[in-house]
Amino acid sequence: MTPHVRPNAVRTDGGGSRVLIYNPVSGNGSHTDEVYDLAEEYDVTVRETNEGGDAVDLARETDADLVAAGGGDGTLHEVVRGLYEADTLDTTTVAVIPTGTGNNFAGNVGIETIADGFETLDGGERRAIDLGVANGHPFVNSAIAGLTADASSETSADQKDSLGVLAYVVNTIRTAADFEGLDLSIETPDDEAAWTGKAAFVLVGNGRRFPVEGRTQANMEDGRFEVTIIEDRPTGKLVGEATLRRLLGSDTGNITRLEAPELAVSVNGGEPGTFSLDGEMLSARELDLETHANAVTLCVGEAYDPTPPAVD
């Protein structure tokens, strides 16, 4: 029987040469035995990273039909960046083996465990998803500016090792007390001045979208970004997570949502803005973002939804 293939699916068969680019210290660093056992079972060659940036170099130099990223969202970002720089995304399938701290992207594409990742790369469905590019830098999940981007830049590897996802929350609370907001102008092809003002938080989602809680998967195959802007407002001294949630929570009335295939973000006055592209920090006054529709062939799990419901 021929397996059911959803629209935009690329293929459902496994095979070909397979390489796993693995960050052995991702998450709590306790996954190595399981990773190597499954890699042997599924005939996958493992190449380990030693420091930040290694996954970019390994992916750029790898000649394989399938390249898997073993780590968190940052490792996946580096692998995709390496393939993008080598101009091999159109001939390479990308897979995700979630061993990181948050694994937001992996969860959004239906891959919850390491075993899920290996099963999916062997015979799971392949989808052609969009790629975001900002000032020449690729990203698959999101580009973030404002409060959480500043907090992300302050979150060290040691903090993530000891606190896990809570490390990001702790640093966001600390950063919020002194955050003054970003004075931004955002333009889209449909509206030359889509939004202007002072923002506490901007998320340009390719694979990820707002809200903070619940399922955060964006539509990854429509050639459009899902953009959420939360206006800045006086917060005083933030003293706990509950206050932070009131600032960034979905019940606030200061949210603007946009959808566009491309947009231009300008930082007005002051210092350049800090932007986080899947964890890669970029300082810029002008950020030009565009989608490359269906540019990445990705292994996805059964729970992946090609057309997630719209956010109210």
C-alpha positions in Angstrom: 0.0 0.0 0.0 1.3 3.5 -0.9 1.6 5.6 2.3 -0.5 8.7 2.6 1.5 11.8 1.7 0.2 15.2 2.8 0.5 18.1 0.4 4.0 19.6 0.2 5.5 16.4 1.5 8.9 15.6 -0.2 9.3 11.9 0.3 8.7 9.2 3.0 11.6 6.8 2.4 14.9 6.6 4.3 18.3 5.7 3.0 21.4 7.5 1.6 24.4 8.7 3.5 23.6 10.1 7.0 25.7 12.3 9.3 24.8 13.5 12.8 26.5 16.7 14.0 26.3 16.3 17.7 26.9 18.7 20.6 27.9 16.3 23.4 27.4 19.0 26.1 23.9 20.1 25.1 21.2 19.8 27.7 22.6 18.1 30.7 25.2 16.3 28.7 23.9 12.8 29.7 22.6 11.7 26.3 25.8 10.5 24.6 25.5 6.7 25.2 21.9 6.7 23.8 22.9 8.9 20.9 25.8 6.6 19.8 23.7 3.4 20.4 21.0 4.7 18.1 23.4 6.1 15.6 24.9 2.7 15.2 21.5 1.1 14.9 20.4 3.5 12.2 23.7 3.6 10.3 24.5 7.2 11.1 28.0 8.7 11.2 28.5 10.9 14.3 30.7 14.0 14.2 31.0 15.8 17.5 31.4 19.6 18.1 33.9 20.9 20.6 32.9 24.6 20.8 30.4 27.1 19.5 30.6 27.5 15.7 31.9 23.9 15.1 28.5 22.7 13.8 28.6 25.5 11.1 32.0 24.3 9.9 31.1 20.6 10.0 27.8 21.1 8.1 29.5 23.3 5.6 32.1 20.6 4.9 29.8 17.6 5.1 28.9 15.7 1.9 25.8 13.6 2.9 22.3 13.1 1.8 21.0 13.7 5.3 22.5 15.9 8.0 21.0 15.7 11.5 21.5 18.3 14.3 22.0 16.7 17.7 21.5 19.3 20.3 19.2 22.2 21.0 17.8 25.0 18.8 21.3 26.6 18.7 22.9 23.4 17.2 20.1 23.2 14.6 20.7 26.8 13.7 24.4 26.2 13.2 23.8 23.2 11.0 21.3 25.0 8.8 23.6 28.0 8.6 26.5 25.7 7.5 24.4 24.1 4.8 23.1 27.5 3.7 26.6 28.9 3.4 27.7 25.8 1.4 24.7 26.2 -0.9 23.7 22.6 -0.3 20.2 23.0 1.3 18.6 22.0 -1.9 20.3 18.7 -2.0 20.4 17.8 1.7 17.7 16.6 4.1 17.8 18.1 7.6 16.9 16.1 10.7 16.6 17.0 14.4 17.8 14.9 17.3 16.6 16.8 20.5 19.3 16.8 23.2 19.2 20.5 24.2 17.8 22.5 27.0 14.6 23.8 25.4 14.2 21.9 22.0 11.4 24.3 21.0 11.7 23.7 17.3 11.9 19.9 17.7 8.7 19.9 19.7 7.0 22.0 17.1 7.8 19.5 14.3 6.6 16.6 16.3 9.9 15.2 17.7 9.8 14.9 21.5 12.6 12.4 22.2 16.0 11.3 20.9 14.4 8.0 19.8 11.7 10.0 17.9 14.4 11.8 16.0 16.2 8.7 14.9 13.0 7.0 13.9 11.9 10.0 11.9 15.2 10.4 10.0 15.0 6.7 9.0 11.5 6.6 7.5 9.5 9.6 8.6 7.8 12.1 6.5 9.8 14.9 4.8 8.4 18.4 4.5 9.6 21.4 2.5 9.6 24.2 5.1 10.5 27.9 4.8 13.8 29.4 5.7 14.1 32.9 7.1 17.0 35.1 6.2 17.9 38.3 8.0 20.7 40.5 6.7 22.1 37.4 5.0 21.9 35.2 8.1 19.5 32.2 7.9 17.2 31.1 10.7 14.5 28.4 10.8 12.7 29.2 14.1 12.5 32.9 14.9 14.2 36.3 15.0 13.6 38.1 18.3 14.3 41.6 19.4 13.8 43.4 22.7 13.5 42.1 26.2 13.9 38.4 25.7 16.7 38.8 23.1 18.7 40.9 25.6 18.1 38.2 28.3 19.1 35.4 25.9 22.4 37.1 25.3 23.0 37.2 29.1 22.3 33.5 29.6 25.5 31.5 30.0 26.1 27.8 29.3 26.6 27.2 33.0 23.3 28.7 33.8 21.5 26.6 31.3 23.3 23.5 32.7 22.2 24.3 36.2 18.7 25.8 35.6 17.6 24.5 32.3 14.8 26.5 30.6 14.4 28.4 33.9 17.7 30.1 33.2 16.0 32.1 30.4 13.1 33.1 32.7 15.5 34.2 35.5 17.5 36.4 33.2 14.5 37.9 31.5 13.2 39.0 34.9 16.6 40.5 35.7 16.8 42.3 32.4 13.3 43.7 32.5 14.0 45.9 35.5 16.4 48.0 33.4 15.0 47.5 29.9 14.0 50.8 28.3 12.3 49.4 25.2 13.3 49.6 21.5 12.2 52.5 19.3 11.3 50.7 16.1 9.8 51.2 12.7 8.6 48.1 10.8 7.7 48.1 7.1 6.1 45.4 5.0 5.5 45.2 1.2 1.7 45.7 1.8 2.0 48.6 4.1 5.0 51.0 4.0 4.6 51.8 7.7 3.1 48.7 9.3 4.1 49.7 12.8 6.1 52.4 14.6 6.6 52.8 18.3 8.5 51.6 21.3 8.5 47.8 21.7 9.2 45.6 24.6 9.3 42.5 22.5 9.3 41.6 18.8 9.1 38.0 17.4 9.4 37.3 13.7 8.4 33.7 13.5 9.2 31.2 10.8 8.8 28.0 12.8 7.8 29.6 16.1 5.1 32.1 17.1 3.7 33.8 20.1 2.2 33.0 22.7 4.8 32.1 25.3 2.7 29.2 26.7 1.0 26.4 24.9 1.8 25.2 21.4 4.0 27.7 19.7 4.2 26.3 16.1 3.8 28.7 13.3 2.9 27.8 9.7 6.3 26.8 8.3 5.2 26.3 4.7 3.2 29.4 3.7 6.1 31.6 2.7 5.2 34.2 5.3 6.5 35.3 8.7 4.1 35.5 11.7 5.1 38.7 13.5 4.2 39.7 17.1 5.0 43.1 18.5 4.4 43.9 22.2 4.4 47.6 22.9 6.6 48.8 25.7 4.9 50.2 28.8 6.1 51.3 32.3 6.7 48.2 34.4 8.6 49.5 37.4 10.8 46.9 39.1 9.7 43.4 38.1 10.0 41.2 41.1 8.7 37.8 39.8 7.6 35.6 37.0 4.0 36.5 37.4 4.7 40.2 36.6 6.7 39.1 33.6 3.8 37.1 32.3 1.5 40.0 32.7 4.0 42.0 30.5 4.4 39.4 27.8 1.2 37.4 28.3 -1.5 36.9 25.7 -4.0 38.9 27.9 -2.3 42.2 27.3 -4.0 44.7 25.0 -0.7 46.0 23.6 -0.1 43.3 21.0 0.1 43.9 17.2 0.2 40.9 14.9 1.4 41.0 11.2 2.0 38.4 8.5 4.3 39.2 5.6 6.8 37.4 3.3 9.4 40.1 4.1 9.8 43.1 6.3 12.3 45.8 7.2 13.0 46.7 10.9 14.7 50.0 11.7 16.0 50.9 15.1 15.4 54.7 15.6 18.0 56.6 17.6 20.2 55.3 20.4 22.4 52.2 20.1 21.8 49.4 17.5 19.3 46.8 18.5 20.2 43.3 19.6 18.5 40.5 17.6 18.5 36.8 18.3 18.3 34.6 15.3 17.7 31.1 16.8 20.2 32.1 19.5 22.7 33.7 17.2 23.1 37.3 18.4 23.2 40.1 15.8 23.6 43.8 16.5 22.0 46.0 13.8 20.2 49.3 13.2 18.5 48.0 10.1 17.3 44.4 9.7 15.9 43.2 6.3 14.1 39.9 6.6 12.7 37.7 3.9 11.4 34.2 3.6 12.8 31.6 1.2 9.7 29.5 0.6 10.0 25.7 1.0 13.9 25.9 1.0 14.6 23.3 3.7 13.7 19.6 3.4 13.0 18.5 7.0 12.2 15.2 8.7 9.1 15.7 10.8 7.2 13.6 13.3 3.6 12.4 13.1 2.4 15.3 15.4 3.7 18.0 13.1 0.8 20.1 11.7 1.4 21.7 8.3 -1.5 24.1 8.8 -1.7 25.0 12.5 -4.8 27.0 13.5 -4.4 30.8 13.5 -3.8 32.7 16.7 -6.7 35.0 17.8 
